[in-house]
């Protein structure tokens, strides 16, 4: 059986480990030979420590850049048990202390409540810059106002349909169905954004991870936000326990996402999808100009 493909974040972690091994494990070579090339090999061997030092300095610099792009993985992973998504507004200073997950969850919520005016202003500034229509931007502003007014379930139920509207207009060219797969007469409805989520992986890596913690958020988008729930008790239970809203569970009334944390996580995921739609528009326009394939 073929190995299961690794997620982007798993690839990132493996790559960082590889860099660490390279910078620490490139040891000088030793030669002990009676052949005539011994002197040449010795000169090569003597030069290895210099190569090692310069290579290590280069790799350490690259490793620092890599950490900046992917975020401090070890620190951000401390957020996972709390149910909070990583974001540019995340209180990283709280992640330095060793405290229980539930206490940390409460402290992060306190941070968001205490700094809401500044955090809201950041959302507004970034949303205004995305290459999306006024409807998308106004809807997000309404979601921010709803969150501020403690109408948390409204935030979730407002943003999921808006994300689908943007997808229909910007990605699916106004169509309500995915492109049929081989053997199908008609594709599935676009409500799960399957084609969109698959196409994200074809974007240049810089566009996916240009959004802070973009790799971690893409994993949540792909694995959870649009996963089917149905009537499975175990799936329903997982959705109830996960503070990140699930589209299927919310819009079909299976789970009521009515907490401050549900609402905040929805704002973060919605902003991330806005970012992806915005950067994706450029490539879709280029394909259209070049007579490339349609997306659906």
C-alpha positions in Angstrom: 0.0 0.0 0.0 1.3 3.4 -0.9 2.4 5.7 1.9 -0.1 8.4 2.8 1.0 11.8 1.4 2.4 14.1 4.1 0.7 17.3 4.9 2.4 20.7 4.2 3.2 21.2 7.8 4.7 17.7 8.2 6.9 18.5 5.2 7.9 21.7 6.8 8.9 20.0 10.0 10.9 17.4 8.2 12.7 20.0 6.2 13.6 22.0 9.3 15.0 18.7 10.9 17.0 18.1 7.7 18.5 21.6 7.9 19.4 21.0 11.5 21.2 17.7 10.7 23.0 19.4 7.8 24.3 22.3 9.9 25.4 20.1 12.8 26.4 16.8 11.1 28.7 17.9 8.2 31.9 16.6 9.8 35.4 16.9 8.4 36.5 14.0 6.2 39.6 12.0 7.1 41.8 10.2 4.6 44.5 7.6 5.2 45.9 6.3 1.9 49.2 5.3 0.3 48.1 6.2 -3.2 49.7 9.1 -5.1 46.7 11.3 -4.6 47.1 11.4 -0.9 48.4 14.9 -0.7 45.5 16.2 -2.9 43.0 14.4 -0.7 44.6 15.8 2.4 44.2 19.3 1.0 40.6 18.6 0.3 40.1 17.2 3.8 41.8 20.2 5.4 39.4 22.5 3.5 36.3 20.7 4.7 36.2 22.6 8.1 36.1 25.9 6.2 33.4 24.6 3.9 31.5 23.3 6.9 31.7 26.6 8.7 30.5 28.6 5.7 27.8 26.1 4.8 26.6 26.0 8.4 26.4 29.8 8.6 24.4 29.9 5.3 22.1 27.1 6.5 21.5 28.7 9.9 20.5 31.9 8.2 18.2 30.0 5.9 16.8 28.1 8.8 16.0 31.4 10.6 14.1 32.5 7.4 12.3 29.2 7.3 11.1 29.5 10.9 9.9 33.1 10.1 7.9 31.8 7.2 6.4 28.8 8.9 6.1 30.4 12.3 7.7 29.1 15.4 6.3 25.6 15.0 7.1 24.4 18.5 5.6 27.5 20.1 2.5 27.6 17.9 1.8 23.9 18.5 1.2 24.9 22.1 -2.0 26.6 20.8 -3.4 23.4 19.4 -4.7 21.8 22.6 -6.4 25.2 23.4 -8.4 25.2 20.1 -7.1 28.6 19.1 -5.9 29.1 15.6 -2.5 30.7 15.0 -2.8 34.3 13.6 -0.8 37.5 13.4 -2.9 38.6 16.4 -1.9 35.6 18.5 -0.4 36.5 21.8 2.9 34.7 21.3 4.3 36.1 24.6 1.8 33.9 26.5 3.2 30.8 24.8 6.6 31.1 26.5 5.1 30.0 29.9 4.4 26.4 30.8 0.8 26.4 31.8 -2.1 24.0 31.3 -4.1 24.1 28.1 -7.3 25.3 29.7 -5.6 28.2 31.5 -3.8 29.1 28.3 -7.1 29.0 26.4 -8.6 31.5 28.9 -5.6 33.8 28.7 -5.7 33.9 24.9 -9.4 34.9 25.1 -8.6 37.6 27.6 -6.0 38.9 25.2 -8.4 39.1 22.3 -11.1 40.8 24.4 -8.6 43.3 26.0 -7.1 44.2 22.6 -10.1 43.9 20.4 -10.0 47.5 19.1 -6.5 47.1 17.8 -7.1 43.6 16.4 -10.3 44.7 14.7 -8.4 47.6 13.1 -5.9 45.1 11.8 -8.6 43.0 10.2 -10.2 46.1 8.5 -6.8 47.3 7.1 -6.0 43.9 5.6 -9.4 43.1 4.2 -9.5 46.5 2.5 -6.3 45.6 0.6 -7.5 42.3 -0.9 -8.5 42.2 -4.5 -12.1 41.3 -3.9 -15.4 43.0 -4.5 -17.2 45.4 -2.1 -19.7 42.8 -1.1 -17.0 40.6 0.3 -15.4 43.4 2.2 -18.7 44.8 3.6 -19.8 41.3 4.7 -16.5 40.8 6.6 -17.0 44.2 8.3 -20.5 43.2 9.3 -19.0 40.0 10.8 -16.6 42.1 12.8 -19.5 44.2 14.1 -21.5 41.1 15.0 -18.5 39.7 16.9 -18.1 42.9 18.8 -21.8 42.8 19.7 -21.4 39.2 21.0 -23.5 37.8 18.2 -21.0 34.9 17.8 -23.2 32.3 16.0 -24.1 35.0 13.5 -20.5 35.5 12.5 -20.2 31.8 11.5 -23.5 31.7 9.7 -22.7 34.9 7.8 -19.1 34.1 6.6 -19.5 30.5 5.4 -22.1 31.5 2.7 -20.0 34.6 1.8 -17.0 32.5 1.2 -19.0 30.3 -1.2 -20.3 33.4 -3.0 -16.7 34.6 -3.5 -15.6 31.2 -4.6 -18.5 31.0 -7.1 -17.7 34.4 -8.6 -13.9 34.4 -8.5 -12.9 30.8 -8.8 -15.8 28.8 -10.3 -16.7 31.5 -12.9 -20.3 31.7 -11.7 -20.9 27.9 -11.8 -22.5 26.1 -8.9 -20.9 22.7 -9.6 -17.3 21.4 -9.7 -15.8 20.2 -12.9 -17.0 16.6 -13.4 -14.4 14.0 -12.8 -13.8 11.2 -15.3 -16.9 9.1 -15.7 -19.2 11.7 -14.1 -21.9 13.5 -16.1 -22.0 16.3 -13.5 -19.6 17.4 -10.8 -20.5 17.9 -7.2 -21.8 21.2 -5.8 -19.1 23.7 -5.0 -20.2 23.9 -1.3 -17.2 21.9 -0.1 -14.8 24.0 -2.3 -13.0 20.8 -3.4 -11.5 22.2 -6.6 -10.5 25.4 -4.8 -8.7 23.6 -2.0 -6.9 21.4 -4.5 -5.8 24.3 -6.6 -4.3 26.1 -3.6 -1.6 23.6 -3.6 -0.7 24.6 -7.2 -0.1 28.2 -6.1 3.5 29.4 -5.6 4.5 28.5 -2.0 5.0 32.2 -1.2 1.4 33.0 -1.9 0.1 30.2 0.4 2.6 31.0 3.2 2.5 34.8 2.6 -0.3 34.8 5.1 1.2 34.4 8.6 0.9 30.7 9.6 -0.6 30.0 6.2 0.6 26.4 6.2 -1.1 25.6 9.5 -4.3 27.3 8.4 -4.3 25.5 5.1 -4.2 22.2 6.9 -7.2 23.2 9.0 -9.0 24.5 5.9 -8.4 21.3 4.0 -8.9 18.7 6.8 -11.6 20.2 8.9 -13.5 23.3 7.7 -15.2 21.5 4.8 -15.1 17.9 5.9 -18.5 16.0 5.7 -20.2 15.3 9.0 -23.5 13.6 8.1 -25.2 11.6 10.8 -22.0 10.0 12.2 -22.1 10.4 16.0 -18.3 10.3 16.2 -17.9 13.1 13.5 -20.6 15.2 15.2 -18.8 14.8 18.5 -15.5 15.8 17.0 -17.1 18.9 15.5 -18.7 19.8 18.9 -15.3 19.5 20.6 -13.4 21.5 18.0 -13.7 25.3 18.5 -13.0 25.9 14.8 -16.4 25.9 13.0 -17.2 23.2 10.4 -19.3 24.4 7.4 -21.4 21.3 7.2 -22.1 21.2 10.9 -23.0 24.9 11.1 -25.2 25.4 8.1 -27.1 22.2 8.6 -27.8 23.1 12.3 -25.9 20.1 13.6 -23.6 22.2 15.9 -24.3 25.6 17.2 -21.1 27.6 17.1 -22.0 30.3 19.6 -18.9 31.0 21.7 -16.4 33.9 21.5 -13.7 31.4 20.5 -15.9 29.9 17.7 -16.4 33.4 16.3 -12.8 34.5 16.5 -11.6 31.3 14.8 -14.1 31.9 12.0 -12.8 35.4 11.4 -9.3 34.1 11.2 -10.2 31.3 8.7 -12.4 33.7 6.7 -9.6 36.2 6.4 -7.2 33.4 5.2 -9.6 32.3 2.5 -10.0 36.0 1.4 -6.2 36.1 1.1 -6.2 32.9 -1.0 -9.0 34.1 -3.3 -7.2 37.5 -3.7 -3.8 36.1 -4.7 -5.5 33.3 -6.8 -7.3 35.9 -9.0 -4.0 37.0 -10.5 -3.2 33.5 -11.8 -6.7 32.8 -13.0 -6.6 36.0 -15.1 -3.2 35.0 -16.5 -4.6 31.6 -17.5 -7.7 33.3 -19.1 -5.5 35.6 -21.1 -3.3 32.7 -22.3 -6.3 30.6 -23.1 -5.6 28.2 -20.3 -8.1 25.6 -18.9 -11.1 26.7 -17.0 -11.3 25.9 -13.3 -14.8 24.3 -13.5 
